[in-house]
Amino acid sequence: MSTPTQRRAFLQSLSAAGLAAALPRAFAADALKPGADAALIVVDVQNCFVTGGTLPVAKGEEVVPVINKISAAFANIVVTQDWHTPGHASFASSYGGKKPFETTTLKYGQQVLWPDHCVQGTDDAALHKDLKLPTAQLIIRKGYNKGVDSYSAFEEADRKTVTGLAGYLKARGIKKLYITGLATDFCVAWTAMDARKAGFEVYVVEDACRGIDLNGSLAAAWKQMTAKGVKRIQSSDIALA
């Protein structure tokens, strides 16, 4: 089966040859149609990760209207929130002489140190005010264990502690996940790869995500996701009606 990217490239090549109009309508309208076995996962679209936040992702707020638009195609929606304690182990301020974006070694391995962000109960940790997902059924909060960071919506960074999301989705018969949000190269990528490990079919909606790109992390994340079988699509690949 061809991917949405391959179908789009084929249509573009036909258009250049003046042949697109001759295609059967059913083929031209061949878009992904999420059913009852699909869920939209909205990762960390919070005030801390957009302009004016404590750890802003460049143009992070631009994902909001895209996510709102495609949400109409989904009967199942799950939202995640970074939800750190004050003095969290992932904060540079928790270590004397350390600065944001340096690293340290914790019990579970190397940890990137971040500015204080998404502290529990603060406005910085709140979901973006323009995010409109009234049919969302579940919020998964992660990173609330003081000594362990948590990028993935499925497992904390120690790779042992699970959030329970996989069990929830499987109990509801959900097999396909469409992942959006912030940031592509950290929480989105970890969530996508852990979803594949848990046995789900996974799509990352590229234009509904934005990345940090720390020392080439964005390209590396896409390479890793592709190797794990994650499918890279655009919002236009999803049928809204």
C-alpha positions in Angstrom: 0.0 0.0 0.0 1.4 3.4 -0.9 2.0 6.0 1.8 0.2 9.4 1.7 3.5 11.0 0.8 3.9 8.7 -2.2 0.3 9.3 -3.3 0.8 13.0 -3.1 4.0 12.9 -5.1 2.3 10.8 -7.8 -0.6 13.2 -8.1 1.8 16.1 -8.4 3.7 14.4 -11.2 0.4 13.7 -13.0 -0.6 17.3 -12.6 2.6 18.5 -14.1 1.8 16.3 -17.1 -1.8 17.7 -17.3 -3.2 14.3 -16.5 -4.6 14.7 -12.9 -8.1 15.6 -14.2 -8.3 12.1 -15.8 -7.9 10.3 -12.4 -10.9 8.6 -11.0 -12.4 10.7 -8.1 -12.1 7.8 -5.7 -8.3 7.7 -6.1 -7.8 11.5 -5.8 -9.8 11.5 -2.6 -7.8 8.6 -1.1 -7.2 10.0 2.4 -6.8 8.5 5.8 -10.1 8.1 7.5 -9.8 7.5 11.3 -12.4 5.1 12.6 -13.5 3.9 16.0 -10.2 2.1 16.4 -8.1 5.3 16.0 -7.2 8.0 18.5 -5.7 11.5 18.2 -2.9 12.0 20.8 -2.2 15.7 21.6 1.2 16.0 23.3 2.0 18.9 25.7 0.3 21.8 23.9 0.8 24.0 27.0 1.7 27.6 27.8 5.2 26.6 28.8 6.0 25.4 25.2 4.7 28.4 23.2 5.8 32.0 22.8 6.0 33.6 26.2 6.4 30.3 28.0 9.3 29.1 30.1 10.6 26.6 27.5 9.2 27.9 24.2 9.3 25.9 21.0 9.7 28.2 18.0 6.2 28.8 16.5 4.7 26.2 18.9 1.4 28.0 19.0 1.0 27.3 15.3 0.0 23.7 16.0 -3.2 24.8 17.8 -5.4 25.6 14.8 -4.2 22.5 12.9 -5.0 20.2 15.8 -8.4 21.8 16.3 -9.2 21.3 12.7 -8.2 17.6 12.4 -9.8 16.8 15.8 -13.2 16.7 14.1 -12.1 13.5 12.4 -11.6 11.6 15.7 -14.1 10.0 18.0 -11.2 9.4 20.5 -8.8 12.0 21.8 -6.2 11.9 24.5 -4.3 15.0 25.8 -1.0 14.9 27.7 0.5 17.5 30.1 4.0 17.9 31.4 3.4 18.2 35.1 6.6 18.7 37.1 7.2 19.2 40.8 9.1 22.2 42.0 12.8 21.4 42.0 12.4 18.5 39.5 15.5 16.4 38.6 15.3 17.6 35.0 15.6 21.3 36.0 19.1 22.9 35.7 18.3 25.0 38.7 18.3 21.9 40.8 22.1 21.6 40.4 24.7 24.1 41.4 26.7 25.4 38.5 24.6 23.7 35.8 22.9 25.7 33.0 19.8 24.9 30.9 20.6 22.5 28.0 23.6 21.0 29.7 23.4 17.4 30.7 23.8 15.4 33.9 23.7 11.7 34.7 20.8 10.3 36.7 20.2 6.8 37.9 18.5 6.0 34.6 21.1 7.6 32.3 21.9 10.9 30.7 19.5 13.7 31.3 19.2 17.0 29.4 18.7 19.8 31.9 15.9 22.2 31.2 14.8 25.6 32.5 12.1 25.3 35.2 8.9 24.7 33.3 5.4 23.2 33.5 5.4 23.3 37.3 2.3 21.7 38.7 -0.7 24.0 39.1 0.9 27.0 37.4 -0.5 28.9 34.4 2.7 27.9 32.6 1.6 24.3 32.8 -2.0 24.9 31.6 -3.1 23.8 28.2 -3.1 26.5 25.6 -6.2 28.6 25.9 -7.1 28.3 22.1 -6.9 24.5 22.1 -10.5 23.4 21.5 -10.9 19.7 22.2 -14.3 19.3 23.9 -14.5 15.6 23.0 -11.2 14.7 24.6 -11.7 11.8 27.1 -8.4 11.6 29.0 -5.6 13.8 30.2 -2.3 12.0 30.9 0.0 13.9 33.2 3.7 13.0 33.1 6.9 14.1 34.8 5.3 14.4 38.2 7.8 12.0 39.8 10.5 14.4 41.1 13.5 12.2 40.4 12.5 11.0 36.9 11.8 12.9 33.7 9.1 11.8 31.4 9.0 12.6 27.7 6.8 9.8 26.5 3.0 9.5 27.2 3.6 5.7 27.7 6.7 5.4 29.8 8.9 7.6 32.0 12.5 8.1 31.2 13.6 5.3 33.5 12.0 3.0 30.8 10.4 1.0 33.7 7.5 3.2 35.0 4.4 3.1 32.8 1.6 5.7 32.6 -1.2 3.2 31.9 -2.0 4.8 28.6 -1.3 1.7 26.5 -3.7 -0.4 28.7 -6.4 2.2 28.5 -6.2 2.4 24.7 -6.1 -1.4 24.2 -9.0 -1.8 26.6 -11.0 0.5 24.3 -10.1 -1.4 21.1 -7.9 1.4 19.8 -5.2 0.3 17.3 -4.1 3.4 15.4 -2.7 6.5 16.9 -2.3 9.9 15.2 0.3 12.0 17.2 0.5 15.7 17.3 1.9 18.4 19.6 5.2 19.6 21.2 8.0 19.0 20.7 8.5 16.8 17.7 12.0 15.7 18.7 11.3 15.0 22.3 7.9 14.2 23.7 6.2 13.6 20.4 9.1 11.3 19.2 9.3 9.4 22.4 5.5 8.9 22.5 5.5 7.7 18.9 8.3 5.2 19.4 6.8 3.9 22.6 3.5 3.5 20.9 5.1 1.4 18.2 6.8 -0.7 20.9 3.4 -1.2 22.5 2.0 -2.6 19.2 0.0 0.4 17.8 0.0 1.6 14.2 1.4 5.1 14.5 1.2 8.3 12.4 2.9 11.6 13.3 1.2 14.6 11.8 4.2 16.7 10.9 2.5 20.1 10.4 0.6 19.6 13.7 4.0 19.4 15.5 7.0 21.7 16.1 10.5 20.8 17.2 13.2 22.3 19.4 16.1 21.0 17.2 18.7 20.9 19.9 22.1 20.0 18.3 20.4 18.2 15.3 17.8 16.5 17.5 15.0 17.0 15.0 16.5 15.2 12.1 17.7 12.5 14.4 14.2 12.0 15.8 12.6 11.6 12.4 15.3 9.1 11.5 14.7 7.1 14.7 10.9 7.3 14.3 11.1 6.1 10.7 13.3 3.2 11.7 10.6 2.1 14.2 7.9 2.1 11.6 6.3 5.5 12.5 4.5 7.0 9.5 5.1 10.7 8.7 2.0 12.5 7.3 0.5 15.9 6.9 -2.9 17.1 8.3 -4.1 17.3 4.7 -3.7 13.5 4.5 -6.6 13.1 7.0 -10.2 13.0 5.7 -12.3 15.5 7.8 -15.7 14.3 6.5 
